[in-house]
Amino acid sequence: MRIFISFYFLTFLVFPIVVLFGTSLKLSGVEFISQAFTPVALCTYQLSFSLSLIACLINTFFGFLIAWVLVRYDFPGKKIFDAMIDLPFSLPTSVAGLSFCAIYGSKGWFGSFLFHHGIQIVFTKLGILLAMIFVSFPFGIRSVQPVLLEMDKKLEEAAWCLGATPWQTFSKILWPGFAPALLTGMVLSFSRCIGEYGSIVLLSSNFPFKDLITPVLIFQCLEQYDYTGATVLGSVLLLFCFFIFLIVNILQLAHLRSLRS
């Protein structure tokens, strides 16, 4: 069993990453830096990371609210609404991009209204943000929802009987229980936004220094047969996300140790 798990882990995770970094390591340090930190690349990093952070914060906030409503309240159509949350997982992102273009384009049924009022979504950073929110929408909900289901409501009732305020109940009883799950959902949402390509390539004008993101720049490098440049850009994204995941795991371990103590 251990051999099978090790083979699976090495084949589908370790080897592709090793090959990616192996190609990058063929370059000297100066060559790597010169390709990884060109003005265009730096602009795409800034845009990708900033919009991904905004999208994951939005999804984390509203994802928690939606998960809370689904767990604590009953209403007509609850099962249908709960099932619809997972649709972004199954819908091809290019189709999602076409749908957004049809809705928010200058000739779309809602986009035309916004366009006449001076608000353009398609081919702007706002369109990229909407695409990122859509593709990462389920992570915040599905990460917190199981934890909220397992929480014993009697603990809240006991806190109320002892005179705790709603904020004290939330901060002392609820927050320590679902904070790690909420942080995990935030990281998953962020990483999904960072790697999104299919919908954004349709919603963005893909012009450098305007609304070009790193995954689209990587694809442009591949179209120009610049495999080394694409590998370098991919390596930078992987390294950045790896350090984020490492920090999150450390924070989660520290949180668990504080609860045990």
Backbone bond lengths (Angstrom), bond angles and torsions (degrees), N, CA, C in turn:
res aa  C-N    CA-C-N  psi(-1)  N-CA   C-N-CA  omega(-1)  CA-C   N-CA-C  phi
1 M - - - 1.464 - - 1.526 110.91 -
2 R 1.347 116.09 -42.54 1.458 119.58 179.47 1.526 111.20 -63.34
3 I 1.338 115.68 -38.25 1.467 119.58 179.77 1.520 110.48 -64.80
4 F 1.339 116.31 -42.51 1.460 120.29 179.79 1.521 110.88 -63.48
5 I 1.345 117.08 -44.51 1.463 120.48 179.80 1.525 110.56 -64.82
6 S 1.330 117.07 -41.01 1.471 120.71 178.78 1.520 110.89 -63.69
7 F 1.349 116.63 -42.25 1.467 120.72 178.40 1.525 110.66 -62.35
8 Y 1.326 116.56 -43.63 1.460 121.08 179.02 1.519 110.92 -62.20
9 F 1.328 115.81 -45.82 1.467 121.52 -178.75 1.524 111.02 -63.72
10 L 1.320 116.99 -44.21 1.462 120.65 -178.46 1.525 111.34 -69.38
11 T 1.341 116.70 -40.41 1.466 120.36 -174.11 1.520 112.47 -69.54
12 F 1.326 116.35 -43.78 1.454 119.86 -171.03 1.526 114.30 -99.97
13 L 1.330 118.52 -6.33 1.456 119.50 179.91 1.526 112.57 -129.72
14 V 1.317 116.47 -55.61 1.467 119.73 -171.95 1.520 111.69 -70.20
15 F 1.326 117.69 -50.54 1.460 120.49 -175.05 1.529 113.51 -60.65
16 P 1.348 120.01 -46.33 1.472 118.27 177.00 1.523 113.12 -59.70
17 I 1.337 117.01 -38.85 1.463 119.71 179.43 1.517 110.79 -68.75
18 V 1.340 116.71 -40.25 1.472 120.25 178.94 1.523 110.58 -62.75
19 V 1.335 116.77 -42.20 1.468 119.90 178.63 1.525 110.40 -63.62
20 L 1.334 116.93 -40.96 1.458 120.57 179.46 1.525 111.22 -60.86
21 F 1.332 116.16 -50.59 1.455 118.96 -179.31 1.525 111.52 -71.75
22 G 1.334 116.94 -29.50 1.462 119.51 177.58 1.513 112.10 -62.50
23 T 1.335 116.53 -39.38 1.464 120.08 176.84 1.525 111.19 -65.55
24 S 1.328 116.43 -38.49 1.463 120.31 179.73 1.521 111.47 -69.26
25 L 1.340 116.01 -35.16 1.467 119.75 -177.04 1.522 112.85 -72.51
26 K 1.336 117.02 -11.81 1.461 119.48 175.58 1.527 111.32 -68.23
27 L 1.317 115.83 -20.89 1.456 120.43 178.44 1.524 109.84 -83.98
28 S 1.290 115.79 153.45 1.467 119.77 172.51 1.530 109.51 -73.91
29 G 1.311 115.94 166.18 1.457 119.59 -179.28 1.514 112.49 -59.58
30 V 1.322 116.60 -39.85 1.460 120.52 -179.29 1.523 110.76 -67.08
31 E 1.352 116.63 -41.87 1.464 120.13 179.56 1.522 111.27 -66.13
32 F 1.345 116.45 -40.04 1.463 120.25 179.46 1.524 110.37 -62.25
33 I 1.314 116.90 -47.48 1.462 121.18 -178.57 1.528 110.99 -64.65
34 S 1.334 115.44 -39.48 1.467 118.76 -178.04 1.523 111.82 -65.49
35 Q 1.344 116.84 -32.57 1.466 119.36 178.80 1.523 112.29 -86.62
36 A 1.325 116.81 -32.24 1.470 119.96 -176.81 1.515 112.79 -78.48
37 F 1.326 117.37 -24.10 1.459 119.98 -172.96 1.523 111.88 -126.38
38 T 1.326 114.91 42.18 1.461 119.40 170.90 1.529 108.77 -70.77
39 P 1.318 118.60 160.95 1.476 119.61 179.08 1.529 113.74 -55.58
40 V 1.346 116.33 -39.50 1.460 119.53 179.23 1.527 110.38 -66.67
41 A 1.330 116.64 -43.65 1.464 120.37 -179.70 1.523 111.34 -63.17
42 L 1.315 116.99 -43.89 1.464 120.51 179.29 1.528 111.17 -61.00
43 C 1.313 116.56 -38.71 1.463 120.53 178.81 1.535 110.69 -66.35
44 T 1.332 116.49 -39.96 1.469 119.09 178.70 1.521 111.09 -68.48
45 Y 1.345 118.11 -38.58 1.463 119.86 176.32 1.522 110.71 -59.19
46 Q 1.317 115.37 -48.21 1.466 119.96 -177.83 1.523 111.20 -60.18
47 L 1.323 115.80 -43.00 1.466 119.23 -178.66 1.521 111.20 -70.49
48 S 1.327 117.20 -43.73 1.461 120.65 -178.49 1.522 111.39 -63.87
49 F 1.325 116.80 -47.90 1.459 120.36 -176.57 1.530 111.88 -68.59
50 S 1.332 117.09 -41.36 1.467 119.51 -177.74 1.521 111.32 -67.60
51 L 1.336 117.63 -46.73 1.460 120.19 179.45 1.523 111.74 -67.16
52 S 1.324 117.35 -36.42 1.468 120.52 177.40 1.523 110.58 -64.29
53 L 1.325 116.82 -40.26 1.460 120.38 178.64 1.529 111.05 -64.67
54 I 1.325 116.62 -44.22 1.469 119.91 178.96 1.526 110.33 -62.66
55 A 1.341 116.70 -44.23 1.465 120.53 -179.09 1.520 111.57 -63.59
56 C 1.330 117.54 -41.66 1.464 119.67 -178.13 1.522 110.91 -70.71
57 L 1.328 118.66 -33.80 1.467 120.80 176.38 1.519 110.86 -66.57
58 I 1.331 116.40 -42.33 1.466 120.09 178.13 1.525 110.72 -62.89
59 N 1.339 116.39 -46.02 1.459 120.26 -179.08 1.524 111.81 -68.16
60 T 1.315 117.53 -32.80 1.459 119.95 178.30 1.524 110.93 -66.83
61 F 1.320 116.17 -44.45 1.462 120.12 -179.11 1.527 111.47 -65.01
62 F 1.325 116.23 -54.87 1.457 119.27 -178.32 1.528 111.64 -72.28
63 G 1.339 116.81 -29.07 1.462 119.34 176.59 1.515 111.90 -63.34
64 F 1.335 116.92 -39.91 1.454 119.85 176.90 1.528 110.95 -65.06
65 L 1.321 116.82 -42.20 1.466 119.62 179.04 1.526 111.48 -62.68
66 I 1.326 116.42 -43.05 1.467 119.91 180.00 1.521 110.71 -66.25
67 A 1.337 116.96 -42.85 1.463 120.45 178.47 1.525 110.80 -61.89
68 W 1.318 116.90 -39.94 1.469 121.35 178.33 1.523 111.26 -62.63
69 V 1.330 116.54 -43.96 1.466 120.54 179.69 1.524 110.46 -65.12
70 L 1.331 117.63 -41.98 1.457 120.93 -178.92 1.528 111.99 -65.73
71 V 1.317 116.75 -32.90 1.467 120.34 -177.38 1.523 111.69 -84.46
72 R 1.312 117.29 -40.65 1.471 120.49 -170.64 1.527 114.72 -95.36
73 Y 1.327 118.94 -14.28 1.460 119.67 -174.12 1.525 110.51 -129.35
74 D 1.308 115.60 151.40 1.457 123.51 173.11 1.524 109.17 -113.22
75 F 1.314 116.62 137.05 1.456 121.48 -179.49 1.526 108.46 -155.45
76 P 1.322 118.06 157.94 1.468 120.84 -179.81 1.525 111.31 -60.78
77 G 1.315 116.14 135.77 1.455 121.44 179.44 1.517 114.03 79.81
78 K 1.322 117.81 15.67 1.468 120.99 -177.61 1.527 111.62 -62.17
79 K 1.324 117.71 -44.35 1.465 120.95 -178.45 1.530 111.34 -64.40
80 I 1.330 115.97 -39.39 1.470 119.23 179.04 1.528 110.28 -66.26
81 F 1.322 116.53 -43.97 1.454 120.97 179.09 1.527 110.98 -62.54
82 D 1.335 116.27 -40.55 1.461 120.67 178.97 1.527 111.19 -64.00
83 A 1.328 116.92 -39.03 1.470 120.45 179.51 1.525 111.78 -70.43
84 M 1.329 117.66 -33.62 1.465 121.35 -178.60 1.528 112.19 -67.48
85 I 1.317 117.42 -21.91 1.462 120.66 -177.89 1.527 111.06 -61.04
86 D 1.326 117.40 -32.15 1.464 121.38 -176.69 1.529 113.53 -85.12
87 L 1.316 118.57 -0.93 1.469 120.14 -177.66 1.528 113.56 -59.97
88 P 1.348 120.45 -38.64 1.471 118.14 177.53 1.517 114.18 -59.44
89 F 1.345 118.01 -20.66 1.457 120.41 176.56 1.526 111.72 -70.28
90 S 1.329 116.31 -35.13 1.460 120.60 -173.59 1.521 113.40 -97.89
91 L 1.320 117.87 -20.40 1.465 120.69 -177.19 1.528 110.30 -80.23
92 P 1.337 118.37 126.82 1.462 119.44 175.06 1.528 110.65 -57.12
93 T 1.314 115.89 133.95 1.463 118.64 -173.68 1.526 112.29 -66.32
94 S 1.332 117.60 -27.50 1.462 119.11 176.37 1.525 110.72 -65.36
95 V 1.332 116.74 -35.98 1.462 120.65 176.29 1.524 110.03 -66.89
96 A 1.337 115.96 -38.88 1.465 119.51 176.25 1.524 110.67 -61.27
97 G 1.342 116.19 -40.27 1.457 119.74 177.70 1.514 112.45 -62.45
98 L 1.342 116.48 -41.38 1.463 119.89 177.28 1.530 111.02 -63.79
99 S 1.330 116.29 -38.71 1.471 119.70 179.15 1.518 110.93 -64.11
100 F 1.331 116.52 -42.42 1.457 119.85 178.38 1.521 111.17 -64.43
101 C 1.341 116.15 -38.02 1.473 119.23 177.65 1.523 110.82 -64.00
102 A 1.338 116.73 -38.96 1.455 120.40 -179.53 1.524 111.33 -68.95
103 I 1.320 116.79 -31.70 1.467 120.30 -177.16 1.522 111.47 -86.80
104 Y 1.347 115.86 -47.92 1.464 120.55 -170.63 1.529 113.67 -103.74
105 G 1.334 117.99 2.83 1.453 119.75 175.92 1.519 111.99 -66.74
106 S 1.309 116.32 167.74 1.466 120.13 -177.47 1.525 112.50 -63.83
107 K 1.353 116.79 -19.86 1.455 120.77 176.99 1.515 112.11 -109.98
108 G 1.344 117.07 6.77 1.450 120.93 178.19 1.515 111.66 -74.11
109 W 1.340 115.38 164.80 1.467 119.24 -174.84 1.527 112.10 -68.35
110 F 1.314 118.32 -27.40 1.458 120.88 175.97 1.525 111.48 -106.51
111 G 1.324 116.59 -33.80 1.455 120.40 179.55 1.510 113.22 -65.08
112 S 1.336 117.64 -33.56 1.462 120.13 178.65 1.529 110.96 -64.36
113 F 1.338 116.00 -37.98 1.461 119.94 176.91 1.526 110.75 -63.26
114 L 1.326 116.60 -44.99 1.459 120.45 179.06 1.524 111.13 -66.58
115 F 1.336 115.87 -38.36 1.465 120.11 -177.60 1.523 110.91 -64.08
116 H 1.320 117.22 -38.34 1.463 120.55 179.19 1.523 111.84 -70.33
117 H 1.314 116.83 -16.21 1.460 121.04 177.01 1.532 111.94 -104.26
118 G 1.337 115.46 18.36 1.460 120.68 173.77 1.510 115.48 80.75
119 I 1.328 117.66 17.39 1.470 121.15 179.98 1.518 108.68 -115.87
120 Q 1.316 116.99 117.09 1.461 122.30 177.90 1.525 109.13 -111.91
121 I 1.316 116.28 132.37 1.470 121.10 -177.93 1.517 111.23 -107.79
122 V 1.324 116.59 -52.85 1.465 119.91 179.90 1.524 109.92 -68.01
123 F 1.337 116.41 140.01 1.466 124.73 -177.62 1.527 112.13 68.31
124 T 1.334 116.40 27.30 1.461 121.35 174.76 1.530 108.64 -135.12
125 K 1.327 115.84 174.08 1.468 121.00 177.54 1.524 111.18 -66.08
126 L 1.313 116.68 -29.40 1.461 120.10 178.34 1.522 111.47 -63.39
127 G 1.322 116.54 -37.93 1.461 120.39 176.46 1.517 111.77 -64.52
128 I 1.341 116.49 -39.69 1.463 120.15 176.76 1.522 110.50 -62.12
129 L 1.333 116.22 -42.06 1.456 120.58 -179.77 1.533 110.94 -63.26
130 L 1.323 117.56 -42.42 1.464 120.45 178.24 1.525 111.08 -61.99
131 A 1.332 116.88 -40.82 1.463 119.75 178.56 1.523 111.44 -64.33
132 M 1.329 116.84 -41.09 1.463 120.32 178.89 1.523 111.25 -65.13
133 I 1.320 116.98 -40.37 1.467 120.21 178.20 1.523 110.39 -62.56
134 F 1.321 117.15 -40.19 1.458 120.63 -177.93 1.527 111.79 -66.30
135 V 1.327 117.32 -49.60 1.464 119.65 -174.09 1.528 112.46 -70.45
136 S 1.341 117.65 -24.05 1.468 120.37 -178.80 1.519 112.28 -105.02
137 F 1.312 117.19 8.96 1.460 121.74 -174.61 1.531 114.39 -58.16
138 P 1.342 120.42 -43.91 1.471 118.99 -173.21 1.527 114.96 -72.44
139 F 1.330 119.02 -21.04 1.467 119.98 -169.67 1.526 112.15 -63.40
140 G 1.320 117.27 -44.96 1.446 119.74 -178.45 1.519 112.48 -63.78
141 I 1.319 116.07 -35.11 1.465 120.48 -179.06 1.518 110.99 -74.43
142 R 1.326 116.86 -50.97 1.464 120.84 -174.85 1.527 112.49 -69.86
143 S 1.307 118.22 -21.12 1.461 119.78 177.73 1.525 111.76 -77.50
144 V 1.328 117.02 -34.63 1.467 121.50 -175.52 1.518 111.93 -92.60
145 Q 1.312 117.49 -32.76 1.459 121.04 -172.96 1.530 113.88 -56.01
146 P 1.345 120.60 -47.52 1.475 119.00 179.17 1.531 113.28 -62.47
147 V 1.321 116.92 -34.32 1.460 120.06 179.54 1.527 110.52 -67.89
148 L 1.324 116.70 -42.33 1.465 119.91 177.68 1.525 111.51 -64.12
149 L 1.332 117.41 -34.26 1.453 120.61 178.01 1.523 112.04 -64.96
150 E 1.344 116.27 -33.81 1.457 120.83 -177.74 1.525 113.34 -83.61
151 M 1.308 117.86 -11.59 1.465 120.11 -178.41 1.524 110.60 -72.83
152 D 1.326 114.42 134.69 1.456 120.97 -179.29 1.536 109.62 -82.95
153 K 1.318 116.43 117.86 1.461 119.91 -178.49 1.520 112.08 -68.46
154 K 1.326 116.96 -16.91 1.464 119.97 178.41 1.524 111.68 -63.83
155 L 1.349 116.79 -28.76 1.459 119.53 176.91 1.525 111.03 -64.27
156 E 1.328 116.04 -40.45 1.461 119.85 176.90 1.525 110.87 -65.58
157 E 1.317 116.49 -42.36 1.464 120.12 -179.97 1.520 111.33 -63.91
158 A 1.343 115.82 -38.09 1.460 119.75 177.36 1.531 110.82 -64.69
159 A 1.317 116.37 -39.82 1.466 120.05 178.61 1.526 110.81 -64.92
160 W 1.338 117.02 -39.31 1.461 119.82 177.91 1.528 111.29 -65.21
161 C 1.339 115.69 -39.73 1.463 119.23 179.63 1.523 111.94 -64.79
162 L 1.333 116.05 -29.05 1.467 120.72 178.79 1.525 112.38 -85.32
163 G 1.326 116.92 3.10 1.453 120.76 174.91 1.511 115.35 93.00
164 A 1.329 117.92 15.02 1.464 120.35 179.75 1.520 110.53 -71.91
165 T 1.305 116.54 142.63 1.463 121.97 175.62 1.526 109.31 -78.11
166 P 1.333 118.13 163.81 1.479 119.52 177.30 1.528 112.53 -56.05
167 W 1.330 117.67 -39.48 1.461 119.66 179.59 1.531 111.34 -67.95
168 Q 1.334 117.46 -39.96 1.463 120.25 177.64 1.525 110.93 -64.76
169 T 1.309 116.47 -38.88 1.465 119.97 177.95 1.521 110.49 -63.75
170 F 1.325 115.82 -41.96 1.465 119.43 -179.54 1.527 111.07 -67.76
171 S 1.325 117.67 -47.22 1.463 121.33 -173.49 1.530 113.01 -75.16
172 K 1.338 117.65 -31.99 1.460 120.82 -175.68 1.529 114.06 -97.69
173 I 1.325 116.80 -28.54 1.464 120.37 -175.70 1.531 111.83 -105.37
174 L 1.330 116.25 -50.35 1.465 120.03 -173.13 1.524 113.05 -83.65
175 W 1.327 116.65 -49.09 1.460 120.68 -174.01 1.526 114.34 -55.87
176 P 1.342 120.13 -46.19 1.482 118.66 179.69 1.521 112.99 -60.71
177 G 1.334 117.24 -25.79 1.453 119.34 -177.24 1.519 114.17 -79.26
178 F 1.341 116.79 -40.15 1.467 118.08 -174.99 1.529 113.56 -106.69
179 A 1.328 118.72 -0.23 1.468 120.40 -178.93 1.530 112.69 -58.95
180 P 1.365 119.89 -46.41 1.477 118.14 178.25 1.522 113.15 -60.53
181 A 1.328 117.47 -39.86 1.469 120.42 178.38 1.517 111.20 -65.74
182 L 1.328 116.33 -39.10 1.469 120.36 178.87 1.530 110.06 -64.52
183 L 1.320 116.76 -40.86 1.460 120.71 178.48 1.526 111.33 -66.53
184 T 1.328 116.15 -38.68 1.469 119.82 176.95 1.522 111.07 -63.22
185 G 1.331 117.18 -43.82 1.453 120.15 177.67 1.517 112.13 -62.45
186 M 1.327 116.60 -36.67 1.458 120.44 178.08 1.530 111.27 -64.10
187 V 1.329 116.12 -43.63 1.460 120.18 -179.52 1.528 111.11 -67.11
188 L 1.321 116.92 -42.41 1.461 120.02 178.14 1.524 111.14 -62.76
189 S 1.316 116.31 -41.09 1.458 120.45 177.99 1.526 110.70 -63.60
190 F 1.335 116.55 -43.37 1.465 120.89 179.78 1.519 110.90 -62.37
191 S 1.329 116.97 -47.25 1.460 120.19 -177.97 1.524 111.40 -65.56
192 R 1.339 117.16 -34.48 1.472 119.65 177.08 1.519 110.79 -66.48
193 C 1.326 116.91 -38.50 1.461 120.38 178.26 1.530 111.26 -66.36
194 I 1.327 116.59 -40.66 1.460 120.96 -178.39 1.529 111.33 -58.58
195 G 1.330 116.47 -39.86 1.458 119.80 -175.22 1.513 115.37 -92.32
196 E 1.327 118.80 1.93 1.462 120.44 -175.76 1.531 111.28 -69.57
197 Y 1.329 114.87 136.98 1.467 121.01 -179.19 1.530 112.23 -134.80
198 G 1.345 117.08 -49.00 1.462 121.62 -167.65 1.513 115.02 -56.62
199 S 1.329 117.29 -45.57 1.462 119.60 -178.33 1.527 111.78 -80.88
200 I 1.327 116.66 -34.38 1.466 120.18 -175.59 1.515 111.77 -70.21
201 V 1.327 117.48 -33.93 1.463 119.64 -178.44 1.529 110.91 -64.39
202 L 1.337 117.51 -22.01 1.460 121.29 177.14 1.523 112.70 -90.36
203 L 1.335 116.55 -29.58 1.459 120.93 -176.91 1.516 113.35 -89.74
204 S 1.327 117.25 -16.17 1.459 121.38 -176.82 1.520 110.24 -105.00
205 S 1.334 115.48 151.94 1.469 119.24 174.71 1.520 111.15 -77.87
206 N 1.347 117.61 -14.86 1.457 124.28 175.11 1.529 112.47 61.17
207 F 1.326 117.08 33.94 1.452 121.67 176.51 1.527 109.27 -93.44
208 P 1.341 117.61 133.72 1.464 119.68 176.98 1.531 111.57 -59.35
209 F 1.344 115.21 145.08 1.460 124.25 179.55 1.530 113.13 66.16
210 K 1.348 115.80 10.49 1.461 118.90 176.49 1.529 110.68 -122.15
211 D 1.323 116.59 -70.25 1.461 119.81 -178.92 1.529 111.52 -144.62
212 L 1.311 116.58 31.41 1.465 121.66 177.66 1.524 109.34 -86.43
213 I 1.333 116.79 126.40 1.457 121.18 178.46 1.530 109.77 -104.64
214 T 1.312 116.39 166.89 1.466 121.02 -172.72 1.531 113.08 -63.52
215 P 1.349 121.52 -46.73 1.469 118.57 178.93 1.527 113.72 -57.54
216 V 1.331 117.37 -37.39 1.467 119.90 177.85 1.524 110.03 -69.32
217 L 1.330 117.67 -38.08 1.465 120.65 176.56 1.525 110.65 -63.05
218 I 1.323 117.62 -38.23 1.465 120.91 176.77 1.521 110.39 -61.66
219 F 1.329 117.02 -43.27 1.457 120.03 179.21 1.529 110.96 -65.94
220 Q 1.311 117.20 -36.75 1.463 119.71 176.74 1.531 111.00 -63.78
221 C 1.319 116.82 -37.31 1.469 120.08 175.36 1.522 110.87 -63.22
222 L 1.326 116.86 -40.47 1.464 120.09 178.71 1.527 111.19 -66.00
223 E 1.336 117.26 -37.87 1.463 119.78 177.65 1.523 111.84 -63.54
224 Q 1.335 116.74 -28.58 1.454 121.43 179.01 1.523 111.96 -94.51
225 Y 1.351 116.55 12.57 1.466 123.21 179.52 1.534 112.35 60.21
226 D 1.310 115.58 26.26 1.463 120.38 175.52 1.529 108.14 -94.00
227 Y 1.339 115.93 72.87 1.453 120.38 -175.80 1.525 111.89 -67.81
228 T 1.310 117.01 -33.19 1.462 119.53 179.02 1.520 111.19 -66.21
229 G 1.332 116.57 -44.53 1.455 119.86 178.27 1.512 112.07 -62.30
230 A 1.339 117.40 -40.51 1.463 120.75 178.08 1.523 110.78 -64.34
231 T 1.327 116.43 -39.29 1.458 120.47 179.21 1.518 111.39 -66.19
232 V 1.314 116.93 -39.97 1.466 120.82 179.58 1.523 110.43 -63.85
233 L 1.315 116.95 -45.61 1.467 120.51 179.16 1.528 111.22 -63.11
234 G 1.337 116.51 -41.56 1.457 119.88 177.03 1.513 112.56 -63.70
235 S 1.323 116.84 -36.69 1.457 120.89 178.77 1.521 111.56 -64.89
236 V 1.331 116.39 -38.74 1.467 119.93 178.49 1.529 110.36 -63.58
237 L 1.325 116.93 -43.62 1.463 119.66 178.00 1.524 111.56 -62.57
238 L 1.335 116.25 -43.12 1.457 119.77 -179.32 1.526 111.44 -63.94
239 L 1.311 117.22 -42.98 1.459 120.41 179.58 1.522 111.23 -63.29
240 F 1.309 116.26 -43.35 1.457 120.02 179.87 1.523 110.88 -62.07
241 C 1.335 117.38 -47.13 1.461 120.87 -179.63 1.526 111.26 -66.61
242 F 1.335 117.28 -35.92 1.467 120.03 178.65 1.526 111.16 -60.62
243 F 1.315 116.95 -44.82 1.470 119.77 -179.96 1.526 111.36 -66.99
244 I 1.321 117.24 -33.75 1.465 119.84 175.79 1.526 110.28 -64.19
245 F 1.347 116.61 -46.70 1.464 120.20 179.24 1.520 111.11 -62.55
246 L 1.320 116.79 -38.26 1.462 120.60 179.95 1.530 110.69 -63.78
247 I 1.323 116.10 -44.07 1.471 120.09 179.16 1.521 110.85 -64.21
248 V 1.331 116.99 -40.59 1.462 120.80 179.52 1.526 110.84 -63.62
249 N 1.338 116.96 -42.68 1.467 119.78 178.60 1.518 111.46 -63.13
250 I 1.320 117.05 -38.71 1.463 120.23 177.56 1.524 110.71 -64.70
251 L 1.323 116.83 -42.63 1.464 120.44 178.36 1.527 111.59 -63.76
252 Q 1.327 116.81 -40.16 1.452 119.97 179.43 1.532 111.38 -65.79
253 L 1.337 117.34 -41.25 1.462 120.44 177.60 1.526 110.96 -64.12
254 A 1.334 116.22 -40.68 1.465 119.57 178.24 1.525 110.64 -64.20
255 H 1.340 116.14 -38.41 1.465 119.89 179.22 1.530 111.06 -65.79
256 L 1.321 117.24 -42.58 1.473 121.09 179.58 1.533 110.89 -65.11
257 R 1.325 116.66 -39.71 1.454 119.53 179.06 1.529 110.99 -66.62
258 S 1.326 116.44 -36.72 1.467 118.62 178.27 1.530 111.08 -67.35
259 L 1.337 117.61 -33.98 1.461 119.97 177.82 1.530 111.18 -69.43
260 R 1.341 116.70 -38.39 1.452 120.21 -179.39 1.530 112.22 -69.58
261 S 1.340 114.47 -33.36 1.457 118.15 -179.66 1.533 111.66 -79.58
